Each structure stands twice: as C-alpha cells, then as structure tokens.
Amino acid sequence: MIIDFSSKPPLPQFMKTGAHLSNYRRVYEKSEQLTAPLSPEDDLAAYLAMYDRLDAQAVVIKARDLETTFGFAITNDDVAAFCRQHGSRYIGFAGVDPHKGAAAVTELRRAVLDLGLRGLNVQGFEHRLKACDRLLYPLYEVCLELDIPVNIHCGINFSQATPMSFGRPEHIDQVLVDFPGLRVCASPPGWPWIDELIGVAWRHPTLWIGLVAVRPKLLTIPHSGYGGLLQYGARLMADRILFGSSYPMTPVERSVDEIRTLPLADAVKRKWLHDNAAAFLGLTPQG
C-alpha cells in the first residue's frame, strides 16, 4: 500500500501551463516521455488503474491559482470535482492567490468547508513570494484554525522567470517559528539546500519532507546532493519523509520500485511510502 502525495490527472483542466514552466520540459524531458499520454480516455483509465494496481490509500491532487503572476489557475472546483467523481482515494489540496488578499482567505475557506478540499498548496516561486511573506500569513492562520496541512514548494525551481531563492528552507523555518503546530510538507525536498532543510525539520517536529519530483535512486549516488535524506531518513527522521511522484513528471511505479530498493529497513520503507503521509494527512493507516 502506498500514498502518492503529488499527482496530476491526465485531463486538460489539470494540464494548464505557462511559458514560465517551459524549462521544466527540458529538465524532465526523458522521464515525461515515459508517461506520455495515449488519448484522453485511455490515459485516464490507465491512470486510475495504476493506483488500483499499487493499492494506493490516497493520491493528493493540488490546485494552483497563479492568476496575478502568470494568468491562469488549476481551480479548486476542478480538483474537488475530480475527487468527488473518482472516490475517497483522491484528496484535493486548495490553491489560492495570496495577492488577492481577503478574497484568497475567503476562497480557502470555501475550498475546505464547501468543496471538501483538505489542505493548502503554496507554490511560492510561482507567486513570487517567500514562504514567510506576510501575504501568506492569513492563509496559515486559516490552516491552523481548520486543522489542515500545508504543502510548500521547497528547493530549486527550473523556471527562468522567477528566482530559485524563493525555495530556501530557511523561509519555512520562519513560518514555523511564527506558526508553531502548523503541519507543513516541504516538497520537493530542498535541493540544493538539503542539509538546510534537514536542519529545519530537526528543529520543527511538524515539518515533513516530501520526496517529490526526484528519482529516489539519486539518494544513493555519491555527490548527488541528496545523500543526507537517506542518512537522516533511515533513523532520526524516519517518520518525516514521504513519497510523491509528481506524475507525469516522473513515473509512479518506477519511483515506488526505486524506494523499495533503497538500503533501508522494510519498516522505514513502509513509513516513506505510506505511514508518514497518512500521519501528515490525518488518515487512519491501513494494511
């Protein structure tokens, strides 16, 4: 049994994009070729069957509202509709535009209380905001009030339209100083600031690290920059690393297989693939 903390259904409403992401296609070209769609109908059927085959307890789908900065949104309504249609396995995270001020707070409440979404997705580099920017603080307050977790993009971004410094883990450290108890997942896992992110997670027990959009085998390659995740994730932070494929950027089954071949105890592999995400999402572990 697994939980995939980051996945995008192969449907047009989830494939909206902008020119600022064109460099991602270069970086992920080879892995995305492995997930290239057949046809809308066949690919959706294959997508749903894949998670059946993997016995996924949960699959997280994230909305993004980038209307102020990049002129488009993957809407909360579309995410909620997909989750309703395809069952309780699919969990939606809300996306709101913090530049909209009070309207963003209202939309987050609507997304959670009316649409049934169960977390907040913050893509700081796409909002051109640090995670600790005060525009985001009213949203974090709502998350604490409603007891929902937050995903915060962490580490390098490959957009050449926005600086990579928005993804520094130290910005999440400030958030958790100001909002103790807020459940946050930093994903992707902070490269090239892996050690900094590990330090932040060591300081704050409500910070998880999402192994998202990264080939797990890189954790075993010397000088890749990811080795700290394997070293600390084997013991000290075994309860704080969770898996997300970021499909279609990386193939889900290949990623799961690579985690299962990492030099980790079987109990730790289960935590990475399932139990840690269940705790973060507030789910009852199964299996």
C-alpha positions in Angstrom: 0.0 0.0 0.0 1.2 3.5 -0.9 0.2 7.1 -0.6 1.3 9.4 -3.5 1.5 12.9 -2.2 1.7 14.6 -5.6 0.0 13.6 -8.8 -1.7 15.3 -11.7 -4.6 13.5 -13.5 -4.1 13.4 -17.3 -7.0 15.7 -18.1 -6.9 19.2 -19.8 -8.1 21.1 -16.7 -5.0 19.9 -14.8 -2.5 20.4 -17.7 -2.8 24.2 -17.9 0.6 25.7 -18.0 2.5 28.9 -18.8 5.7 29.9 -20.6 7.4 30.3 -17.2 7.4 26.5 -17.0 8.9 25.7 -20.4 12.4 24.9 -18.9 10.8 22.2 -16.8 10.1 20.3 -20.0 13.8 20.3 -20.8 14.8 19.1 -17.4 12.1 16.4 -17.2 12.0 15.5 -20.9 13.2 11.9 -20.5 11.0 11.0 -17.6 8.0 12.6 -19.1 8.4 10.6 -22.2 7.8 7.5 -20.1 4.4 8.9 -19.1 3.3 10.4 -22.4 -0.5 10.2 -22.9 -2.2 7.8 -25.3 -5.5 9.5 -25.6 -7.6 11.4 -23.0 -9.9 8.5 -22.4 -7.3 5.7 -22.5 -4.8 7.7 -20.4 -7.3 8.5 -17.6 -8.3 4.8 -17.5 -4.6 3.8 -17.2 -4.0 6.5 -14.6 -6.9 5.2 -12.4 -5.9 1.6 -12.9 -2.3 2.3 -12.0 -3.3 3.5 -8.5 -5.6 0.4 -8.2 -2.6 -1.8 -9.0 -0.4 0.0 -6.5 -3.1 -0.3 -3.8 -2.9 3.4 -3.1 -4.7 4.5 0.0 -4.5 8.1 -1.1 -3.4 10.3 -4.0 -3.1 14.0 -3.5 -4.1 16.4 -6.3 -3.2 20.1 -5.9 -4.8 23.2 -7.2 -2.8 26.4 -8.1 -4.1 29.9 -8.6 -1.5 31.9 -10.4 -3.8 34.5 -12.0 -1.9 37.5 -10.6 1.6 36.4 -11.6 1.1 34.1 -14.6 -2.5 34.5 -15.7 -4.0 31.0 -15.1 -5.3 28.7 -12.5 -5.8 25.0 -11.9 -9.0 25.5 -10.0 -10.3 24.3 -6.6 -13.6 23.4 -8.3 -11.9 21.2 -10.8 -9.8 19.4 -8.2 -12.9 18.9 -6.0 -15.0 17.6 -8.9 -12.3 15.0 -9.8 -12.1 13.8 -6.2 -15.9 13.5 -5.9 -16.1 11.6 -9.2 -13.3 9.1 -8.5 -13.7 8.4 -4.8 -12.2 8.9 -1.4 -8.7 7.7 -2.6 -8.2 11.2 -4.2 -7.6 14.0 -1.8 -7.5 17.6 -3.0 -5.4 20.5 -1.8 -6.6 24.0 -2.4 -4.7 26.6 -4.3 -5.4 30.3 -3.7 -3.7 33.5 -4.9 -2.3 35.3 -1.9 -2.0 38.6 -3.9 -5.8 38.7 -3.8 -5.8 39.4 -0.1 -9.1 38.9 1.8 -10.6 37.2 -1.3 -7.9 34.5 -1.1 -8.8 33.8 2.6 -12.5 33.6 1.6 -11.6 31.2 -1.2 -9.6 28.9 1.0 -12.4 28.7 3.5 -14.8 27.9 0.6 -12.5 25.3 -0.8 -12.2 23.5 2.5 -15.7 24.0 4.1 -17.8 23.8 0.9 -15.8 21.8 -1.6 -14.2 19.4 0.8 -10.5 20.0 0.0 -8.2 19.0 2.7 -5.0 21.1 2.6 -3.4 24.2 1.1 -0.8 24.2 -1.7 1.7 27.1 -1.7 3.9 27.4 -4.8 6.0 30.4 -3.7 8.1 30.6 -6.8 5.0 30.9 -8.9 3.6 33.6 -6.6 7.0 35.3 -6.4 6.8 35.1 -2.7 8.9 33.6 0.1 7.1 31.1 2.3 7.3 33.6 5.1 5.9 36.6 3.2 3.2 38.3 5.3 0.8 38.0 2.4 0.6 34.3 3.2 0.1 34.6 7.0 -3.7 35.0 6.9 -3.8 31.7 5.0 -1.7 29.9 7.5 -4.0 31.2 10.2 -6.9 29.6 8.5 -5.0 26.3 8.1 -4.4 26.2 11.9 -8.0 27.1 12.6 -9.4 24.4 10.2 -6.6 21.9 11.2 -5.5 21.3 7.6 -1.9 20.8 6.4 0.1 22.9 4.0 2.4 21.9 1.1 5.1 24.5 0.5 7.3 24.2 -2.6 10.9 23.9 -1.4 14.3 23.9 -3.2 15.2 24.8 -6.7 12.7 25.7 -9.3 13.5 25.4 -13.0 11.5 28.4 -14.2 13.8 31.1 -15.6 11.1 33.7 -14.9 11.4 33.7 -11.1 14.4 33.3 -8.8 15.2 30.0 -7.1 15.8 31.7 -3.8 12.1 31.7 -3.1 12.6 28.0 -2.3 15.1 28.4 0.5 14.2 26.1 3.5 15.1 29.0 5.9 11.8 30.7 4.9 9.8 27.7 6.1 11.8 27.9 9.4 10.5 31.4 9.9 6.9 30.2 9.1 7.1 27.5 11.8 8.6 29.9 14.3 5.6 32.2 13.8 3.0 29.3 13.5 4.1 26.5 15.9 2.0 23.5 15.3 1.3 24.2 11.6 1.7 20.9 9.7 3.9 21.6 6.7 5.4 19.4 4.0 8.4 20.9 2.2 8.3 19.4 -1.3 10.4 18.9 -3.4 12.9 18.1 -0.8 15.1 21.2 -0.8 17.9 20.6 -3.3 20.5 22.2 -3.4 19.8 23.1 0.3 19.2 19.6 1.5 21.2 20.0 4.7 19.5 23.3 5.5 16.1 21.6 5.1 17.1 18.7 7.3 18.2 21.2 10.0 14.8 23.0 9.8 12.9 19.7 10.1 15.1 18.7 13.0 14.1 21.9 14.7 10.4 21.6 14.0 8.5 18.3 14.6 5.6 19.4 12.4 7.7 19.6 9.3 7.7 16.7 6.8 10.0 16.4 3.8 8.4 15.3 0.5 10.5 13.2 -1.8 8.6 14.7 -4.7 9.6 15.0 -8.4 13.0 13.4 -7.6 14.3 9.9 -8.6 14.7 8.0 -5.4 17.8 6.3 -6.7 19.6 9.7 -6.6 19.8 9.3 -2.8 22.3 6.5 -3.2 24.5 8.3 -5.8 27.7 9.9 -4.3 27.8 13.7 -4.6 24.2 14.0 -5.9 23.4 16.3 -3.0 20.5 14.0 -1.8 22.5 11.7 0.4 21.5 13.4 3.6 17.9 12.4 3.1 19.0 8.7 3.1 21.3 9.1 6.1 18.8 11.0 8.3 15.7 9.5 6.8 16.9 6.0 7.8 16.8 6.8 11.5 16.4 10.3 13.0 13.8 11.4 10.5 12.4 8.1 9.5 8.9 9.4 10.5 9.2 12.6 8.4 9.9 11.7 4.8 7.0 11.0 2.4 6.7 10.0 -1.2 5.2 11.9 -4.1 5.7 11.1 -7.7 4.6 14.5 -9.2 3.2 12.4 -12.1 3.5 12.9 -15.0 6.9 14.5 -14.3 8.2 11.1 -13.1 6.7 7.6 -13.5 4.9 6.5 -10.3 5.7 2.8 -10.4 9.4 3.3 -11.2 9.6 5.7 -8.3 7.9 3.2 -5.9 10.2 0.4 -7.1 13.3 2.6 -6.5 12.2 3.4 -2.9 11.8 -0.3 -2.3 15.4 -1.0 -3.4 16.9 1.7 -1.2 19.2 0.5 1.6 16.6 1.0 4.3 14.8 -1.3 6.8 11.5 -2.6 5.5 9.7 -0.8 8.2 11.3 2.5 7.1 10.3 1.9 3.5 6.7 1.5 4.6 6.9 4.8 6.5 8.2 6.6 3.5 5.7 5.1 1.1 2.7 5.2 3.3 2.6 5.8 7.0 4.3 9.2 7.2 1.9 10.6 4.6 -1.0 9.1 6.4 0.1 10.9 9.6 0.6 14.2 7.7 -2.8 14.0 6.1 -4.6 12.8 9.2 -5.6 9.5 7.8 -6.1 6.2 9.6 -3.2 3.9 8.4 -4.4 0.8 6.6 -2.9 -2.6 5.8 
